[in-house]
């Protein structure tokens, strides 16, 4: 552990299955099936499944979300942009959690955190019916105090801190930058928790970067996709998840 504080609870591992759908869609057929991956992940001890229904449906499809809602026994964390179309889908399915992410058509993946502070009123109205429907609302944002305060003001239950700047700097060998980014995540995890927000982290996490984030006592959930699905190609999904879980548990001990 990095600080004197005890972890707030077991650190949950959410598996993001988007990239199984990316491979499926490369051939336009129905193989490999992301629902099969979700089922395997669930059986291998995932604490939740994350899926991002993008506006352009480039990976996860509407039918995948229907299937996940029917099949999962662990919570679904439904990632979506703040659009009327996605709000209607969330209200129809009422998943356990709805994670609001920024989305630009041209990006390869979710590039930055959501600009909550600038869109506070709009987002407050956007998430209100989703919360009233019984979903927990999570907001994906940079490790930035202004954004976390705004997420709190609009009534979000959860903040997922964007771990990408830390993970990317680390994997590119820019260790000073990585340390600075990690320090921001650490400070903002404590700050968000002090406001009563549940703190999660995600994006870009690998075996090499997971431990310092898993060690943060306020962080309750990590959402990991690309690396685990990539590693599954070489060693299988269950062993890839088991190795991640082992590193998380070691960091938390
Ligand atoms: N959390 C959020 C909000 C994301 O948008 C993503 C990427 O879809 C992830 C977690 C998982 O990131 P990665 O696939 O890099 O592990």
Boltz pocket constraint, residues with backbone or C-beta under 6 A from the ligand:
constraints:
  - pocket:
      binder: B
      contacts: [[A, 16], [A, 18], [A, 52], [A, 79], [A, 99], [A, 101], [A, 109], [A, 110], [A, 140], [A, 160], [A, 201], [A, 202], [A, 203], [A, 204], [A, 205], [A, 223], [A, 224], [A, 225], [A, 226], [A, 227]]
      max_distance: 6.0
